[in-house]
Amino acid sequence: MKDWYSRPVFFIADGRVSMDFYQRKLGFALDWNHEEGGLPYVFQVSRNGFELILQVNAPKAGQGRVFISLDEEQLAALQEDFKRNEVDARDSRWGMPIIEVLDPDGNELYFSPP
């Protein structure tokens, strides 16, 4: 039996703002984009095999959380990206040490160091 394939969905208030944040600040690639009224409405970004769908739904914006496990090499590269792109990344805890990043709507990305 094949493993199940899944992707988290974050709800956002402004597709343009979020698309810019995930691409420019976090280094994600834009995989696909569905526009409505000429604006991003639902789209997928990815980085290193992690895929995330973002959809405009202002009432639900900012209520998401995803936990991403990294190895030492990935963590070092990500921390360099954060410094270069001036990403507000905080050392925190969630049952273990994590690096916490909030997107423009407050969705939480928890990066787990090795």
C-alpha positions as CSV (number, residue, x, y, z in Angstrom):
1,M,0.0,0.0,0.0
2,K,1.3,3.5,-0.9
3,D,1.8,6.1,1.8
4,W,-0.9,8.8,2.0
5,Y,0.1,12.1,0.5
6,S,-0.9,15.2,2.4
7,R,-0.3,19.0,2.3
8,P,-1.2,21.5,5.0
9,V,-3.4,24.5,4.1
10,F,-3.0,27.9,5.7
11,F,-5.7,30.5,5.4
12,I,-4.5,34.0,4.6
13,A,-5.9,37.5,4.2
14,D,-3.9,38.8,1.2
15,G,-2.6,36.4,-1.5
16,R,0.0,38.9,-2.8
17,V,1.5,39.6,0.6
18,S,1.7,35.9,1.5
19,M,3.1,34.9,-1.9
20,D,5.8,37.5,-1.6
21,F,6.6,36.4,2.0
22,Y,6.9,32.7,1.2
23,Q,9.0,33.3,-1.9
24,R,11.1,36.3,-1.1
25,K,11.6,35.8,2.7
26,L,11.5,32.0,3.1
27,G,12.8,30.9,-0.2
28,F,9.8,28.8,-1.3
29,A,9.1,28.1,-5.0
30,L,5.7,28.9,-6.4
31,D,4.3,25.5,-7.7
32,W,0.9,26.7,-9.0
33,N,-1.5,29.7,-8.5
34,H,-5.2,30.0,-9.1
35,E,-6.3,33.7,-9.3
36,E,-9.7,35.2,-8.9
37,G,-10.2,38.8,-10.0
38,G,-6.6,39.0,-11.1
39,L,-5.3,38.3,-7.6
40,P,-3.8,35.1,-6.0
41,Y,-6.7,33.2,-4.4
42,V,-5.3,29.7,-3.7
43,F,-1.7,28.6,-4.5
44,Q,1.0,26.2,-3.5
45,V,4.6,26.9,-2.5
46,S,7.3,24.3,-1.7
47,R,10.8,24.0,-0.5
48,N,12.9,20.9,-0.1
49,G,10.0,18.6,-0.6
50,F,7.7,20.4,1.8
51,E,4.5,21.6,0.1
52,L,2.1,24.2,1.5
53,I,-1.2,25.4,0.1
54,L,-2.3,28.9,0.9
55,Q,-5.9,30.1,0.4
56,V,-7.5,33.6,0.9
57,N,-10.1,33.3,3.6
58,A,-9.7,36.3,5.9
59,P,-12.0,35.1,8.7
60,K,-9.8,32.0,9.2
61,A,-6.5,33.7,8.5
62,G,-3.7,33.1,11.0
63,Q,-5.0,29.9,12.7
64,G,-2.6,27.4,11.1
65,R,0.5,25.6,12.4
66,V,2.9,23.2,10.8
67,F,5.9,21.3,12.3
68,I,8.8,20.8,10.0
69,S,11.7,18.5,11.0
70,L,15.2,19.4,9.7
71,D,18.6,17.8,9.8
72,E,21.7,19.8,10.8
73,E,22.6,20.8,7.2
74,Q,19.1,22.0,6.4
75,L,18.9,23.9,9.7
76,A,22.2,25.7,9.0
77,A,21.1,26.7,5.5
78,L,17.7,27.9,6.7
79,Q,19.2,30.0,9.5
80,E,21.5,31.7,6.9
81,D,18.4,32.4,4.7
82,F,16.6,33.9,7.7
83,K,19.6,36.2,8.4
84,R,20.0,37.2,4.8
85,N,16.2,37.9,4.3
86,E,15.7,39.5,7.8
87,V,13.1,36.9,8.8
88,D,11.9,37.2,12.4
89,A,12.8,33.7,13.6
90,R,12.6,33.0,17.3
91,D,14.1,30.3,19.4
92,S,11.2,28.7,21.3
93,R,9.9,25.5,22.7
94,W,7.0,23.2,21.8
95,G,7.8,20.1,23.8
96,M,11.3,20.5,22.4
97,P,13.5,23.3,21.1
98,I,12.1,24.8,17.9
99,I,12.6,27.8,15.7
100,E,9.3,29.7,15.3
101,V,8.4,31.8,12.3
102,L,5.1,33.6,11.9
103,D,3.8,34.4,8.4
104,P,2.1,37.8,7.8
105,D,-1.2,36.5,9.1
106,G,0.2,34.8,12.2
107,N,0.2,31.2,10.9
108,E,3.0,29.4,12.7
109,L,5.9,27.5,11.1
110,Y,7.8,25.4,13.7
111,F,11.2,24.3,12.5
112,S,12.6,21.4,14.6
113,P,16.4,21.3,14.9
114,P,18.0,17.9,15.0
